[in-house]
Amino acid sequence: MFDSIQVEARQILNTLAFTPFEECQPLSRKFDTIPARVGLYAFRHSSEELLYIGKAKNLRDRLRGGHKAFLWGWLDRYDPEEVRIAFVTLNNWQKPGLLYELETLILQATNPPYNVKIPKEL
């Protein structure tokens, strides 16, 4: 089973990291284009790539509720036009622990600068 989780984590990482920047969702106040579904998301910079990776039971609500990546991006003086969000929704998600495992594997593989805590082991 762990191998299948690793394969799924790699597929999600590829989507989060390699979706063309222009196809990622721009920052907004309401995030109406982000679905209200379970998934993983990434803050991406146009040239510096992945800034933050996270998981959410409701992607839209997670982003609408504020996020430290917004503050850190402002402190780092990133132009909001150069930061976008990539996301992957997960269908039929019945085991929340697997969401944590997927996030952990992706964080370990990428080590984004805005993720302060990256689990060392599953």
N, CA, C and O atoms as CSV, one atom per row, in Angstrom:
chain,resi,resn,atom,element,x,y,z
A,1,MET,N,N,0.824,-1.194,0.000
A,1,MET,CA,C,0.000,0.000,0.000
A,1,MET,C,C,0.866,1.253,0.000
A,1,MET,O,O,0.516,2.245,-0.640
A,2,PHE,N,N,2.002,1.221,0.717
A,2,PHE,CA,C,2.861,2.392,0.774
A,2,PHE,C,C,3.350,2.777,-0.612
A,2,PHE,O,O,3.469,3.962,-0.923
A,3,ASP,N,N,3.636,1.773,-1.456
A,3,ASP,CA,C,4.071,2.072,-2.825
A,3,ASP,C,C,3.005,2.827,-3.602
A,3,ASP,O,O,3.323,3.744,-4.359
A,4,SER,N,N,1.736,2.451,-3.424
A,4,SER,CA,C,0.663,3.146,-4.143
A,4,SER,C,C,0.527,4.579,-3.641
A,4,SER,O,O,0.208,5.476,-4.420
A,5,ILE,N,N,0.763,4.806,-2.350
A,5,ILE,CA,C,0.727,6.166,-1.804
A,5,ILE,C,C,1.871,6.979,-2.395
A,5,ILE,O,O,1.689,8.149,-2.732
A,6,GLN,N,N,3.044,6.372,-2.524
A,6,GLN,CA,C,4.182,7.079,-3.124
A,6,GLN,C,C,3.895,7.439,-4.577
A,6,GLN,O,O,4.241,8.536,-5.016
A,7,VAL,N,N,3.279,6.551,-5.321
A,7,VAL,CA,C,2.946,6.824,-6.717
A,7,VAL,C,C,1.945,7.971,-6.798
A,7,VAL,O,O,2.094,8.873,-7.622
A,8,GLU,N,N,0.919,7.935,-5.937
A,8,GLU,CA,C,-0.079,9.007,-5.940
A,8,GLU,C,C,0.559,10.336,-5.524
A,8,GLU,O,O,0.248,11.381,-6.096
A,9,ALA,N,N,1.446,10.294,-4.535
A,9,ALA,CA,C,2.133,11.512,-4.095
A,9,ALA,C,C,2.966,12.097,-5.230
A,9,ALA,O,O,2.984,13.315,-5.406
A,10,ARG,N,N,3.644,11.273,-5.991
A,10,ARG,CA,C,4.447,11.738,-7.127
A,10,ARG,C,C,3.559,12.384,-8.184
A,10,ARG,O,O,3.918,13.418,-8.748
A,11,GLN,N,N,2.403,11.782,-8.456
A,11,GLN,CA,C,1.475,12.354,-9.447
A,11,GLN,C,C,0.951,13.710,-8.978
A,11,GLN,O,O,0.861,14.647,-9.771
A,12,ILE,N,N,0.609,13.816,-7.701
A,12,ILE,CA,C,0.117,15.082,-7.161
A,12,ILE,C,C,1.221,16.127,-7.202
A,12,ILE,O,O,0.984,17.270,-7.594
A,13,LEU,N,N,2.423,15.741,-6.799
A,13,LEU,CA,C,3.553,16.669,-6.833
A,13,LEU,C,C,3.789,17.173,-8.249
A,13,LEU,O,O,4.023,18.365,-8.449
A,14,ASN,N,N,3.731,16.298,-9.215
A,14,ASN,CA,C,3.923,16.718,-10.607
A,14,ASN,C,C,2.878,17.753,-11.022
A,14,ASN,O,O,3.194,18.719,-11.716
A,15,THR,N,N,1.638,17.546,-10.595
A,15,THR,CA,C,0.590,18.515,-10.910
A,15,THR,C,C,0.854,19.842,-10.217
A,15,THR,O,O,0.773,20.896,-10.848
A,16,LEU,N,N,1.172,19.802,-8.915
A,16,LEU,CA,C,1.401,21.031,-8.166
A,16,LEU,C,C,2.622,21.801,-8.679
A,16,LEU,O,O,2.600,23.030,-8.753
A,17,ALA,N,N,3.672,21.079,-9.027
A,17,ALA,CA,C,4.926,21.728,-9.397
A,17,ALA,C,C,5.035,22.063,-10.877
A,17,ALA,O,O,5.723,23.016,-11.243
A,18,PHE,N,N,4.368,21.297,-11.735
A,18,PHE,CA,C,4.621,21.452,-13.159
A,18,PHE,C,C,3.428,21.917,-13.988
A,18,PHE,O,O,3.534,22.025,-15.209
A,19,THR,N,N,2.290,22.195,-13.343
A,19,THR,CA,C,1.211,22.844,-14.083
A,19,THR,C,C,1.751,24.195,-14.530
A,19,THR,O,O,2.315,24.925,-13.714
A,20,PRO,N,N,1.596,24.547,-15.796
A,20,PRO,CA,C,2.110,25.857,-16.233
A,20,PRO,C,C,1.579,26.981,-15.334
A,20,PRO,O,O,0.401,27.000,-14.978
A,21,PHE,N,N,2.453,27.899,-14.982
A,21,PHE,CA,C,2.111,28.977,-14.062
A,21,PHE,C,C,0.853,29.717,-14.506
A,21,PHE,O,O,0.025,30.085,-13.672
A,22,GLU,N,N,0.704,29.935,-15.796
A,22,GLU,CA,C,-0.436,30.661,-16.327
A,22,GLU,C,C,-1.751,29.928,-16.069
A,22,GLU,O,O,-2.813,30.550,-16.060
A,23,GLU,N,N,-1.691,28.612,-15.861
A,23,GLU,CA,C,-2.891,27.822,-15.606
A,23,GLU,C,C,-3.228,27.737,-14.121
A,23,GLU,O,O,-4.296,27.239,-13.763
A,24,CYS,N,N,-2.346,28.208,-13.257
A,24,CYS,CA,C,-2.608,28.222,-11.819
A,24,CYS,C,C,-3.564,29.366,-11.495
A,24,CYS,O,O,-3.703,30.310,-12.273
A,25,GLN,N,N,-4.216,29.276,-10.349
A,25,GLN,CA,C,-5.225,30.262,-9.972
A,25,GLN,C,C,-4.578,31.512,-9.375
A,25,GLN,O,O,-3.740,31.412,-8.478
A,26,PRO,N,N,-4.968,32.688,-9.874
A,26,PRO,CA,C,-4.426,33.927,-9.299
A,26,PRO,C,C,-4.974,34.145,-7.892
A,26,PRO,O,O,-6.014,33.597,-7.526
A,27,LEU,N,N,-4.267,34.942,-7.122
A,27,LEU,CA,C,-4.720,35.284,-5.779
A,27,LEU,C,C,-5.957,36.167,-5.877
A,27,LEU,O,O,-6.075,36.989,-6.786
A,28,SER,N,N,-6.871,35.993,-4.940
A,28,SER,CA,C,-8.078,36.810,-4.891
A,28,SER,C,C,-8.570,36.864,-3.449
A,28,SER,O,O,-7.993,36.233,-2.563
A,29,ARG,N,N,-9.620,37.608,-3.226
A,29,ARG,CA,C,-10.200,37.659,-1.882
A,29,ARG,C,C,-11.150,36.486,-1.632
A,29,ARG,O,O,-11.222,35.960,-0.522
A,30,LYS,N,N,-11.868,36.090,-2.666
A,30,LYS,CA,C,-12.908,35.071,-2.488
A,30,LYS,C,C,-12.502,33.676,-2.953
A,30,LYS,O,O,-13.076,32.689,-2.494
A,31,PHE,N,N,-11.545,33.577,-3.835
A,31,PHE,CA,C,-11.101,32.295,-4.369
A,31,PHE,C,C,-12.269,31.479,-4.928
A,31,PHE,O,O,-12.347,30.268,-4.722
A,32,ASP,N,N,-13.170,32.154,-5.633
A,32,ASP,CA,C,-14.341,31.484,-6.198
A,32,ASP,C,C,-13.982,30.402,-7.216
A,32,ASP,O,O,-14.781,29.497,-7.455
A,33,THR,N,N,-12.805,30.480,-7.813
A,33,THR,CA,C,-12.411,29.486,-8.816
A,33,THR,C,C,-11.778,28.247,-8.187
A,33,THR,O,O,-11.477,27.278,-8.883
A,34,ILE,N,N,-11.579,28.279,-6.882
A,34,ILE,CA,C,-11.020,27.124,-6.169
A,34,ILE,C,C,-12.199,26.304,-5.624
A,34,ILE,O,O,-13.090,26.869,-4.989
A,35,PRO,N,N,-12.221,25.006,-5.858
A,35,PRO,CA,C,-13.363,24.207,-5.400
A,35,PRO,C,C,-13.394,24.043,-3.873
A,35,PRO,O,O,-12.361,24.079,-3.204
A,36,ALA,N,N,-14.591,23.864,-3.357
A,36,ALA,CA,C,-14.789,23.622,-1.923
A,36,ALA,C,C,-14.720,22.115,-1.690
A,36,ALA,O,O,-15.707,21.484,-1.312
A,37,ARG,N,N,-13.529,21.551,-1.925
A,37,ARG,CA,C,-13.334,20.093,-1.841
A,37,ARG,C,C,-12.037,19.780,-1.125
A,37,ARG,O,O,-11.194,20.654,-0.922
A,38,VAL,N,N,-11.891,18.532,-0.748
A,38,VAL,CA,C,-10.661,18.032,-0.128
A,38,VAL,C,C,-9.555,18.054,-1.165
A,38,VAL,O,O,-9.784,17.719,-2.327
A,39,GLY,N,N,-8.342,18.452,-0.751
A,39,GLY,CA,C,-7.234,18.409,-1.689
A,39,GLY,C,C,-5.943,18.942,-1.117
A,39,GLY,O,O,-5.849,19.279,0.063
A,40,LEU,N,N,-4.965,19.008,-1.972
A,40,LEU,CA,C,-3.665,19.578,-1.657
A,40,LEU,C,C,-3.469,20.804,-2.539
A,40,LEU,O,O,-3.977,20.863,-3.659
A,41,TYR,N,N,-2.730,21.778,-2.024
A,41,TYR,CA,C,-2.528,23.016,-2.754
A,41,TYR,C,C,-1.092,23.480,-2.593
A,41,TYR,O,O,-0.388,23.079,-1.665
A,42,ALA,N,N,-0.672,24.334,-3.519
A,42,ALA,CA,C,0.684,24.880,-3.466
A,42,ALA,C,C,0.649,26.345,-3.860
A,42,ALA,O,O,0.013,26.726,-4.843
A,43,PHE,N,N,1.345,27.160,-3.076
A,43,PHE,CA,C,1.609,28.532,-3.478
A,43,PHE,C,C,2.853,28.467,-4.345
A,43,PHE,O,O,3.873,27.906,-3.945
A,44,ARG,N,N,2.759,29.047,-5.537
A,44,ARG,CA,C,3.884,29.024,-6.469
A,44,ARG,C,C,4.246,30.433,-6.888
A,44,ARG,O,O,3.384,31.292,-7.067
A,45,HIS,N,N,5.536,30.648,-7.040
A,45,HIS,CA,C,6.037,31.912,-7.569
A,45,HIS,C,C,6.405,31.681,-9.025
A,45,HIS,O,O,6.828,30.588,-9.401
A,46,SER,N,N,6.244,32.702,-9.831
A,46,SER,CA,C,6.472,32.546,-11.275
A,46,SER,C,C,7.887,32.100,-11.620
A,46,SER,O,O,8.084,31.378,-12.598
A,47,SER,N,N,8.877,32.521,-10.830
A,47,SER,CA,C,10.255,32.114,-11.152
A,47,SER,C,C,10.915,31.295,-10.048
A,47,SER,O,O,11.876,30.573,-10.316
A,48,GLU,N,N,10.426,31.390,-8.818
A,48,GLU,CA,C,11.061,30.667,-7.713
A,48,GLU,C,C,10.353,29.360,-7.377
A,48,GLU,O,O,10.731,28.671,-6.430
A,49,GLU,N,N,9.344,29.026,-8.140
A,49,GLU,CA,C,8.607,27.773,-8.028
A,49,GLU,C,C,7.835,27.624,-6.727
A,49,GLU,O,O,7.178,28.574,-6.302
A,50,LEU,N,N,7.891,26.450,-6.071
A,50,LEU,CA,C,7.054,26.159,-4.913
A,50,LEU,C,C,7.464,26.964,-3.686
A,50,LEU,O,O,8.633,26.977,-3.300
A,51,LEU,N,N,6.491,27.634,-3.081
A,51,LEU,CA,C,6.735,28.389,-1.855
A,51,LEU,C,C,6.154,27.671,-0.639
A,51,LEU,O,O,6.734,27.707,0.446
A,52,TYR,N,N,5.013,27.022,-0.824
A,52,TYR,CA,C,4.317,26.380,0.291
A,52,TYR,C,C,3.420,25.285,-0.247
A,52,TYR,O,O,2.822,25.437,-1.312
A,53,ILE,N,N,3.319,24.177,0.484
A,53,ILE,CA,C,2.404,23.091,0.139
A,53,ILE,C,C,1.573,22.773,1.371
A,53,ILE,O,O,2.093,22.703,2.485
A,54,GLY,N,N,0.272,22.581,1.159
A,54,GLY,CA,C,-0.602,22.246,2.278
A,54,GLY,C,C,-1.748,21.359,1.847
A,54,GLY,O,O,-1.934,21.065,0.667
A,55,LYS,N,N,-2.514,20.941,2.848
A,55,LYS,CA,C,-3.686,20.107,2.611
A,55,LYS,C,C,-4.887,20.802,3.231
A,55,LYS,O,O,-4.740,21.622,4.138
A,56,ALA,N,N,-6.072,20.473,2.740
A,56,ALA,CA,C,-7.284,21.086,3.284
A,56,ALA,C,C,-8.478,20.179,3.069
A,56,ALA,O,O,-8.571,19.484,2.057
A,57,LYS,N,N,-9.388,20.191,4.026
A,57,LYS,CA,C,-10.659,19.487,3.866
A,57,LYS,C,C,-11.564,20.251,2.918
A,57,LYS,O,O,-12.422,19.670,2.254
A,58,ASN,N,N,-11.358,21.585,2.861
A,58,ASN,CA,C,-12.111,22.448,1.955
A,58,ASN,C,C,-11.117,23.489,1.428
A,58,ASN,O,O,-10.776,24.441,2.129
A,59,LEU,N,N,-10.663,23.302,0.206
A,59,LEU,CA,C,-9.625,24.170,-0.358
A,59,LEU,C,C,-10.029,25.639,-0.354
A,59,LEU,O,O,-9.250,26.494,0.070
A,60,ARG,N,N,-11.227,25.939,-0.817
A,60,ARG,CA,C,-11.665,27.331,-0.899
A,60,ARG,C,C,-11.699,27.992,0.478
A,60,ARG,O,O,-11.194,29.102,0.647
A,61,ASP,N,N,-12.293,27.315,1.461
A,61,ASP,CA,C,-12.371,27.896,2.802
A,61,ASP,C,C,-10.988,28.086,3.415
A,61,ASP,O,O,-10.750,29.064,4.123
A,62,ARG,N,N,-10.087,27.163,3.146
A,62,ARG,CA,C,-8.727,27.275,3.691
A,62,ARG,C,C,-8.048,28.549,3.197
A,62,ARG,O,O,-7.386,29.242,3.970
A,63,LEU,N,N,-8.208,28.853,1.936
A,63,LEU,CA,C,-7.568,30.041,1.370
A,63,LEU,C,C,-8.314,31.315,1.732
A,63,LEU,O,O,-7.688,32.348,1.969
A,64,ARG,N,N,-9.626,31.262,1.779
A,64,ARG,CA,C,-10.415,32.435,2.166
A,64,ARG,C,C,-10.142,32.840,3.608
A,64,ARG,O,O,-10.218,34.020,3.952
A,65,GLY,N,N,-9.826,31.869,4.443
A,65,GLY,CA,C,-9.621,32.127,5.867
A,65,GLY,C,C,-8.293,32.783,6.181
A,65,GLY,O,O,-7.980,32.996,7.352
A,66,GLY,N,N,-7.511,33.107,5.182
A,66,GLY,CA,C,-6.193,33.694,5.415
A,66,GLY,C,C,-5.137,32.596,5.456
A,66,GLY,O,O,-5.436,31.425,5.686
A,67,HIS,N,N,-3.924,32.999,5.232
A,67,HIS,CA,C,-2.845,32.018,5.175
A,67,HIS,C,C,-1.528,32.727,5.413
A,67,HIS,O,O,-1.319,33.847,4.947
A,68,LYS,N,N,-0.635,32.065,6.145
A,68,LYS,CA,C,0.664,32.692,6.428
A,68,LYS,C,C,1.468,32.943,5.155
A,68,LYS,O,O,2.310,33.840,5.133
A,69,ALA,N,N,1.228,32.177,4.105
A,69,ALA,CA,C,1.962,32.385,2.851
A,69,ALA,C,C,1.669,33.762,2.264
A,69,ALA,O,O,2.531,34.353,1.614
A,70,PHE,N,N,0.444,34.286,2.489
A,70,PHE,CA,C,0.134,35.638,2.013
A,70,PHE,C,C,1.030,36.665,2.715
A,70,PHE,O,O,1.616,37.536,2.071
A,71,LEU,N,N,1.125,36.548,4.032
A,71,LEU,CA,C,1.941,37.472,4.812
A,71,LEU,C,C,3.413,37.336,4.445
A,71,LEU,O,O,4.097,38.341,4.250
A,72,TRP,N,N,3.898,36.127,4.352
A,72,TRP,CA,C,5.311,35.923,4.036
A,72,TRP,C,C,5.637,36.417,2.637
A,72,TRP,O,O,6.702,36.990,2.409
A,73,GLY,N,N,4.717,36.194,1.694
A,73,GLY,CA,C,4.918,36.710,0.340
A,73,GLY,C,C,4.992,38.231,0.330
A,73,GLY,O,O,5.787,38.821,-0.402
A,74,TRP,N,N,4.147,38.864,1.160
A,74,TRP,CA,C,4.172,40.325,1.273
A,74,TRP,C,C,5.488,40.776,1.908
A,74,TRP,O,O,6.102,41.738,1.448
A,75,LEU,N,N,5.921,40.083,2.963
A,75,LEU,CA,C,7.180,40.441,3.622
A,75,LEU,C,C,8.378,40.254,2.685
A,75,LEU,O,O,9.341,41.019,2.733
A,76,ASP,N,N,8.307,39.241,1.846
A,76,ASP,CA,C,9.376,39.010,0.875
A,76,ASP,C,C,9.238,39.908,-0.353
A,76,ASP,O,O,10.038,39.827,-1.285
A,77,ARG,N,N,8.222,40.758,-0.344
A,77,ARG,CA,C,7.960,41.746,-1.394
A,77,ARG,C,C,7.698,41.126,-2.767
A,77,ARG,O,O,8.102,41.659,-3.801
A,78,TYR,N,N,7.010,39.984,-2.744
A,78,TYR,CA,C,6.607,39.391,-4.013
A,78,TYR,C,C,5.437,40.174,-4.586
A,78,TYR,O,O,4.524,40.563,-3.858
A,79,ASP,N,N,5.466,40.396,-5.857
A,79,ASP,CA,C,4.344,40.999,-6.568
A,79,ASP,C,C,3.215,39.960,-6.570
A,79,ASP,O,O,3.440,38.824,-6.988
A,80,PRO,N,N,2.000,40.322,-6.112
A,80,PRO,CA,C,0.906,39.353,-6.094
A,80,PRO,C,C,0.614,38.730,-7.459
A,80,PRO,O,O,0.082,37.622,-7.532
A,81,GLU,N,N,0.952,39.420,-8.519
A,81,GLU,CA,C,0.756,38.867,-9.861
A,81,GLU,C,C,1.730,37.719,-10.144
A,81,GLU,O,O,1.517,36.939,-11.072
A,82,GLU,N,N,2.787,37.619,-9.351
A,82,GLU,CA,C,3.791,36.577,-9.560
A,82,GLU,C,C,3.590,35.371,-8.647
A,82,GLU,O,O,4.405,34.449,-8.649
A,83,VAL,N,N,2.507,35.373,-7.866
A,83,VAL,CA,C,2.199,34.252,-6.983
A,83,VAL,C,C,0.824,33.715,-7.362
A,83,VAL,O,O,-0.136,34.474,-7.497
A,84,ARG,N,N,0.741,32.409,-7.531
A,84,ARG,CA,C,-0.516,31.756,-7.882
A,84,ARG,C,C,-0.650,30.455,-7.100
A,84,ARG,O,O,0.281,30.016,-6.425
A,85,ILE,N,N,-1.814,29.858,-7.206
A,85,ILE,CA,C,-2.091,28.637,-6.463
A,85,ILE,C,C,-2.405,27.501,-7.431
A,85,ILE,O,O,-3.257,27.618,-8.312
A,86,ALA,N,N,-1.690,26.408,-7.236
A,86,ALA,CA,C,-1.989,25.162,-7.944
A,86,ALA,C,C,-2.676,24.257,-6.928
A,86,ALA,O,O,-2.373,24.319,-5.737
A,87,PHE,N,N,-3.589,23.427,-7.385
A,87,PHE,CA,C,-4.264,22.532,-6.447
A,87,PHE,C,C,-4.644,21.236,-7.134
A,87,PHE,O,O,-4.728,21.149,-8.359
A,88,VAL,N,N,-4.870,20.233,-6.300
A,88,VAL,CA,C,-5.342,18.936,-6.754
A,88,VAL,C,C,-6.466,18.537,-5.811
A,88,VAL,O,O,-6.265,18.474,-4.598
A,89,THR,N,N,-7.640,18.269,-6.354
A,89,THR,CA,C,-8.726,17.771,-5.515
A,89,THR,C,C,-8.636,16.252,-5.460
A,89,THR,O,O,-8.128,15.603,-6.374
A,90,LEU,N,N,-9.137,15.716,-4.374
A,90,LEU,CA,C,-9.097,14.266,-4.189
A,90,LEU,C,C,-10.530,13.747,-4.143
A,90,LEU,O,O,-11.360,14.268,-3.399
A,91,ASN,N,N,-10.812,12.736,-4.930
A,91,ASN,CA,C,-12.148,12.162,-5.014
A,91,ASN,C,C,-12.323,11.046,-4.003
A,91,ASN,O,O,-11.383,10.314,-3.693
A,92,ASN,N,N,-13.528,10.928,-3.500
A,92,ASN,CA,C,-13.883,9.822,-2.607
A,92,ASN,C,C,-12.882,9.629,-1.475
A,92,ASN,O,O,-12.486,8.503,-1.176
A,93,TRP,N,N,-12.483,10.707,-0.860
A,93,TRP,CA,C,-11.470,10.620,0.191
A,93,TRP,C,C,-12.114,10.177,1.488
A,93,TRP,O,O,-12.877,10.928,2.097
A,94,GLN,N,N,-11.809,8.955,1.914
A,94,GLN,CA,C,-12.432,8.421,3.118
A,94,GLN,C,C,-11.426,8.158,4.230
A,94,GLN,O,O,-11.826,7.829,5.347
A,95,LYS,N,N,-10.156,8.291,3.960
A,95,LYS,CA,C,-9.136,8.021,4.971
A,95,LYS,C,C,-8.270,9.264,5.155
A,95,LYS,O,O,-7.274,9.428,4.451
A,96,PRO,N,N,-8.639,10.149,6.099
A,96,PRO,CA,C,-7.903,11.399,6.280
A,96,PRO,C,C,-6.418,11.207,6.564
A,96,PRO,O,O,-5.616,12.075,6.223
A,97,GLY,N,N,-6.035,10.096,7.178
A,97,GLY,CA,C,-4.624,9.834,7.458
A,97,GLY,C,C,-3.797,9.746,6.191
A,97,GLY,O,O,-2.617,10.097,6.192
A,98,LEU,N,N,-4.406,9.281,5.107
A,98,LEU,CA,C,-3.685,9.192,3.836
A,98,LEU,C,C,-3.382,10.584,3.285
A,98,LEU,O,O,-2.354,10.784,2.639
A,99,LEU,N,N,-4.265,11.540,3.535
A,99,LEU,CA,C,-4.012,12.921,3.108
A,99,LEU,C,C,-2.744,13.441,3.778
A,99,LEU,O,O,-1.918,14.089,3.135
A,100,TYR,N,N,-2.592,13.156,5.075
A,100,TYR,CA,C,-1.387,13.545,5.810
A,100,TYR,C,C,-0.151,12.856,5.215
A,100,TYR,O,O,0.892,13.486,5.039
A,101,GLU,N,N,-0.277,11.558,4.907
A,101,GLU,CA,C,0.849,10.826,4.326
A,101,GLU,C,C,1.243,11.402,2.968
A,101,GLU,O,O,2.430,11.557,2.681
A,102,LEU,N,N,0.261,11.718,2.140
A,102,LEU,CA,C,0.559,12.314,0.833
A,102,LEU,C,C,1.275,13.654,1.007
A,102,LEU,O,O,2.282,13.920,0.350
A,103,GLU,N,N,0.746,14.490,1.895
A,103,GLU,CA,C,1.374,15.795,2.137
A,103,GLU,C,C,2.806,15.609,2.639
A,103,GLU,O,O,3.717,16.300,2.184
A,104,THR,N,N,3.005,14.690,3.563
A,104,THR,CA,C,4.340,14.454,4.123
A,104,THR,C,C,5.330,14.032,3.043
A,104,THR,O,O,6.440,14.560,2.976
A,105,LEU,N,N,4.936,13.089,2.203
A,105,LEU,CA,C,5.825,12.636,1.130
A,105,LEU,C,C,6.188,13.781,0.185
A,105,LEU,O,O,7.339,13.905,-0.234
A,106,ILE,N,N,5.214,14.608,-0.142
A,106,ILE,CA,C,5.457,15.729,-1.051
A,106,ILE,C,C,6.359,16.766,-0.398
A,106,ILE,O,O,7.261,17.300,-1.043
A,107,LEU,N,N,6.121,17.054,0.879
A,107,LEU,CA,C,6.967,18.023,1.593
A,107,LEU,C,C,8.402,17.526,1.689
A,107,LEU,O,O,9.342,18.297,1.497
A,108,GLN,N,N,8.576,16.252,1.984
A,108,GLN,CA,C,9.926,15.697,2.084
A,108,GLN,C,C,10.661,15.777,0.751
A,108,GLN,O,O,11.878,15.961,0.717
A,109,ALA,N,N,9.930,15.641,-0.331
A,109,ALA,CA,C,10.553,15.672,-1.658
A,109,ALA,C,C,10.893,17.086,-2.112
A,109,ALA,O,O,11.792,17.269,-2.932
A,110,THR,N,N,10.181,18.098,-1.585
A,110,THR,CA,C,10.346,19.448,-2.121
A,110,THR,C,C,10.931,20.468,-1.150
A,110,THR,O,O,11.638,21.383,-1.572
A,111,ASN,N,N,10.648,20.327,0.144
A,111,ASN,CA,C,11.141,21.253,1.170
A,111,ASN,C,C,10.881,22.722,0.813
A,111,ASN,O,O,11.826,23.506,0.726
A,112,PRO,N,N,9.604,23.111,0.603
A,112,PRO,CA,C,9.297,24.503,0.238
A,112,PRO,C,C,9.694,25.471,1.356
A,112,PRO,O,O,9.584,25.120,2.531
A,113,PRO,N,N,10.149,26.671,1.021
A,113,PRO,CA,C,10.676,27.591,2.030
A,113,PRO,C,C,9.650,28.090,3.047
A,113,PRO,O,O,10.032,28.448,4.161
A,114,TYR,N,N,8.368,28.126,2.705
A,114,TYR,CA,C,7.372,28.634,3.650
A,114,TYR,C,C,6.778,27.543,4.543
A,114,TYR,O,O,6.022,27.851,5.464
A,115,ASN,N,N,7.103,26.285,4.289
A,115,ASN,CA,C,6.675,25.207,5.182
A,115,ASN,C,C,7.693,25.102,6.308
A,115,ASN,O,O,8.819,24.650,6.097
A,116,VAL,N,N,7.296,25.521,7.498
A,116,VAL,CA,C,8.208,25.541,8.636
A,116,VAL,C,C,8.440,24.143,9.185
A,116,VAL,O,O,9.573,23.764,9.482
A,117,LYS,N,N,7.359,23.375,9.317
A,117,LYS,CA,C,7.455,22.027,9.880
A,117,LYS,C,C,7.294,21.000,8.769
A,117,LYS,O,O,6.239,20.895,8.144
A,118,ILE,N,N,8.344,20.259,8.542
A,118,ILE,CA,C,8.285,19.187,7.557
A,118,ILE,C,C,8.582,17.887,8.295
A,118,ILE,O,O,9.693,17.701,8.791
A,119,PRO,N,N,7.596,16.979,8.375
A,119,PRO,CA,C,7.814,15.724,9.091
A,119,PRO,C,C,9.008,14.971,8.528
A,119,PRO,O,O,9.214,14.917,7.316
A,120,LYS,N,N,9.796,14.389,9.437
A,120,LYS,CA,C,10.983,13.634,8.998
A,120,LYS,C,C,10.623,12.220,8.587
A,120,LYS,O,O,11.280,11.636,7.726
A,121,GLU,N,N,9.583,11.664,9.196
A,121,GLU,CA,C,9.181,10.295,8.894
A,121,GLU,C,C,7.673,10.180,8.859
A,121,GLU,O,O,6.953,11.008,9.418
A,122,LEU,N,N,7.211,9.143,8.196
A,122,LEU,CA,C,5.773,8.840,8.211
A,122,LEU,C,C,5.444,7.994,9.422
A,122,LEU,O,O,4.286,7.628,9.623
